[in-house]
C-alpha cells in the first residue's frame, strides 16, 4: 500500500481569478493538485487564497500586504522572499517543496526540495533593462548557493542543470493530456494565432503584434491574434485575454490554428506542451526551453527572428503542414505527461521521507 505523505509547498502565489500570474504559479498548482489527487496531504504556504476546486490546504505567508504592492513585490521576489519563507512553522511534514526563494530555507528544513524553474543567469542574458539584468544576476548567485546547500535541488528541464552545476537532477514539466486535449470542432474557420506570455520582456508579445500587423494581416485580412497577456494597444485583429481561467485557455488552444511564441528564454516552456496536447502546431524561436521540448524541428518549428513571419505564414497557408506537426506534437505531449511527472516527484519524496 502506498504511503500517504504530508507534503508542504511554498510559492509566492497560486492561481487567482482575473489575475495574470506566470507559468511557475500554474505549475505549483498543478503539482500540488496532482499530489492531492493521488491521496497525499498537501499544504501550500502562499500569499493567495485557496483556489476554487483545490484539494490542498492553504496557509498564509507573512508580509502579504508588502508583497502585493509594486515596490514590495520587486523587493520580495528573489531577495526578501528568502527571509519571509523561513518564518512559517513547517511542523510534521514528510517533505517541504519550494518553488521560489530558498537561499535560507535550508536552515529550517535541511531536506527541502527546491524546484528550479529556470535560471537567473538565463533571464539576465536576455534582459534589456540594466536594473533587471543586475537583479537577475543577484538572483542567480542565490540560486547557486541554494543548490549548493540543498542536495535535493531539481531542475524542470535538462537545460536548467547546465546553468547551475549544483543542480544534478531534473524532472521535466508535464502536461495534463486529459485537460489539454484536441477538439477539432472548436477550430476557427478563419486563420487564428495564439500567444501566451507578456507583451514586453523576453516573451516579446509586442514584437509578435508588429509582425502580425505588418506581414500576416495583408495576406489574411480576417486573421485573429489571440493574446493571453495583459491588455495592450487596440489594433485590427487583436483579441486580449487577461487573467483567464485554465478552462478558457484550453479552449483557446483548441480554437487557434497555430501557437506562436517568440520568447528569447524559457527554462522549460509549458505552453509548448499545452499546445501540442491540443493538436495545435507550435512555432517558436530557439531558446533553451524550446530546443528541449521541440527538438530539432521534430515536434514543431523553430525559426529565427528573420524567418519567423515567413514560417508563420507557411503554417497558416498549409493545412497539411499543420496536420503533420499536430500529429508529431501529440506524441511529444504524451511523452511528457503529467502522470509521468507526478510519479517521478512521488518517488523522490518517498525516498526523502524514509
N, C-alpha and C positions, 0 to 999 in steps of 0.2 A: 504494500500500500504506500502511495506517495506521501511524503511528509508535507504537512501544511506549514509553510514558512510565514514568519512575521517579518514583513518587508517594509522598511521605511524608505521614503524617497524625498529628495529635496530639489525643488526647482522654483525659480522666482515666480513664475506664473503657470497657470493651467488654462485651457480654453475658456473664453468668456464671450457671451453673446454680444455681437456688434463691435468687438474689439479685435483688431488685427495683430496677432502675435506671430512670431516666426515659426519655422519648422521644428525647432527644438521643443517648443511648448507642445506641439501636436504629438511629437514622438514620445515625450514624457507621459502624456495622457494615454497614448496607445499602449505603452509598456505597462503602465500601472493598471489600466483596464484589462489588458490581456492576462496579466498575472492574477488579478482578482477573479477573472472568469475561470481560471484554472484552479480556483479554490484557495488561494493564498490570502492571508490577511494583510492588506496593503494600506498604509497611511502615508499621505503626502503632506509635507510641510511646504507652504506656498503663501503668496500674497493674494491669491484668487479664492473666491468662494468655490464650493464643491460644484463641478459641472453637472448639468442635468443628465440623469441617467448613469452617473459614475457609480461604480460598485466599490470604490475605495473611499476611505475616510480622508478628511482634510483637517490639518492643524495650521494655525496662522504663524507665519514667520514674524519676528519682531521688526519694527521700523516700516510698517506698511505705508503710512501717510508720507513718510520721507521718500520711500522708493517709488511712489507714484507721481511725484512732481517732476518737472522737467530736469532740474539740476540734480535732485536726489537720485533719479533713475540713472543718470550718467555717472554719478559717483559710486552708486551701489553695484551696478553690473560690471564685474571684472575687478573691483577693488574693495569697497566696503562690504560687499556681499560675503567676502571671506570671513569677516567678523560676525555679521548677522547670522550666518549659517552655523556658527559654533554655539549660539546662545540657547536654542531649544534643548529640552531633555529628551534624548533618544534612548529611553529605557526599554528593556525587554524585547529587543529586536534581534532577529537572527542575522540580518544584513541591512546595511544602510546604503542606498544608492543616491549619488549626487550627479545632477546634470549641469550644475552651474559652478560657482566659485567654491573651491575646496582646498585652497592652499593651507588652511589652518584646521580644517575639519578632522584631519587625521589625529589631532591632539585629543579629540573627544572619542573618536571611533577608529582604532587602528586598522580595522578591516573594511574601510569604506571602499565601495565600488564606484570609481569615478568614470563616467562615460564622457569621452571626448568627442564632441560633435563636429569638430573642425579644428582649426589652428589659428591662434592669434597672428602667427607669422604669415600664414596664407592670407588672412584678412589684411594685414599691414601692407603686404606687397601689392595688393590690388586696391589700395586706398589712395584717393587723390587729395584728401584733406590732411595737411601736416599734423594737426592735433589728433585726428583719428589714427593716423599712422603711428604716432608716439604712444597713444593709449593701447593700441593693439600689440605693440612691442612689449609694453609692460605686462599685458595680459599673457603674452607668450612666455615671458620669464616665469610668471606664476604657474603656467601650465607645466613647464619643465620641472619646477620644484614639486608641484603636486604629484606628477607621475613618478618622480624620483623617490618620494617618501611613501607613496601609496602603490603597492605592488599590484593591486587589482585595478589598474587603470586600463580601460577598454576603449579602443577607437571604434567609430561606427563604419570605418572603411579601412582598407589596407593603406591608402594614401595618408591617413591620419597618423599612422605609425612612422611614416617617413619624415614628417615634420618634427616628431618628438621621439628621440631614440629610447626614452624610458617607457614608452607605451609598446608593450610586446604582444598584446592580444588585440584582436579586433572581431567584432560581430557586426556584419553588415545589417543596416536597417532593413526591415521587412515591410511589405505592403499587404494589407488585408484584401485578398482577392475575392472575398465574399461581399465586401462593401464596395470596393472599386472594381467594377465588372462592366463588360460591354453591354450595350443596348442600342442596336443599330436603328431601332425605331425612333430614337431620340436625336439622331444625327440631323443637323440642319440641312436645308435644301441649298442655301447659298453658302459660299465659302466662308469658313469661320476659323479663327485662331484663338488659342487660349494662352495667356501669360499668367504666372503665379509668382509674386515677389514684390519688390518695391520699385518705385519709379526711378529713384536715384541710387547712388552707391554701386556696388558690384553687380547687382541684379540687372541694372540698365534697362528698366522698363521704358523710360523716356526715349532712349535710343531706338527701341523696337517700335515705338509710336511713330518716330520720324521715318523709319524705313517703311512702315505701313502706309503712311500718308504719301510718301514720295514714289514708292515702287509698286505697292500692291493695289491701292485704290484705282490708279489709272488703268490697270489691266482688269481688275474685278471691282467695278463701282459698287456692287452690292455686298462686298465682303465686310465682315464684322470682326473686330479685335476685342475680345473679352479680357479685361484686366482685373485679376483678383489682387487688388492692391489698394492703397489709399486713393482718395478722389484726386483727379487731375484735371487738366485742361479739357474743355468740351470741344471735341473736334469730330468731323464726319467719321462714322463707322466705329466709334469707340463706345464701349459699354463698361462702366466701372462696377465692381462688386467688392465692397469693403466690409470686412468682418463677417463674412457669411459662414453659416454652419457647414459641417462636413458633408451633410447630405446634399446641400446645394452645390458644393464643389464637385461632388461625384457626378451630378447631373451635367455640369459644365464640361467635364471630361467626355462624357457620353455625347454631348451636343456638338462639340467642335471637331473640325476636320484634322487640325494639327495642334500640337502643343509646342510652343516656341519659347526657348529660354536662352537669351544671350548673356547669361551670367558669367562673370570673369573668374569666380571662385566658388566652389561648393565642397564642403567636407564630404558630403555624400550626394545629396540631391534627391530627396524622396519624391518630389513631383514628377521626376522622370519615370519612376516606377509606377506611380499612380496613373499616369497617362498610359503606360504600357499595359497595365492591368485592365484598362478601359478600352483597349484596342485603338488608342489614339496615337498616331505616329509622332515621334519626338524629333525635333530639330534643336540642336544646342551648339554652343561654342565650346571648343576644347577647354577643359579645366580639370583639376584632379578628380572631382566627383563625377563629371560627365564621362571622362575617359574610363573610369572604373565601372560605371553602371552600363554605359552604352557600348564600350569596347571600341574597336577599330571599325566603326560604322556597322557593327554586327547587328545591333538592335535598334538603331535609329540613325540619324545623320548628324555628323559633326562638321561644322562649317566655320571657316574663318570669318572675320568681320567683312572682308571684301566679298565673300561668297554668300553671305547669309541671306540677303534678299533674293538672289537667284535661286538658291536651294528652297527657299520658302515658296517661291512661285512654282518651282518644279513640283512640289508636293501638292499645291492647290490645283495644278493643271493635270496631274497624272493620278487617276484613281487606282490604276494597277500598282503603282509605286506605294501608294498609301496602304493598299491591302497587304502587300508583301511585308512592309515594315510593321503593320499591325500584328501580323502573324508572328514575326520574329520577336517583337516586343512582348507579346503574350508569354512566350517561352521564358524570357528573362524574368518577368514578374512572378512566374511560378517557381523559378529557381530561388528567388529572394523573397520568399513568402513570410508573412507574419508568424505563422506557426513555427517555421524553422528558427526565426529569431528568438521567439519566446522559449523554445526548448533549449537553445544554447545558453541563454541567460539563466534559466532554471538550473541547468547543470552546474554552472559556476556558483550560483547562490547555495546550492545544496552542499557543494564542497566546502564553502566557507563556514556554513552553519554546523558542520560536523565537529 
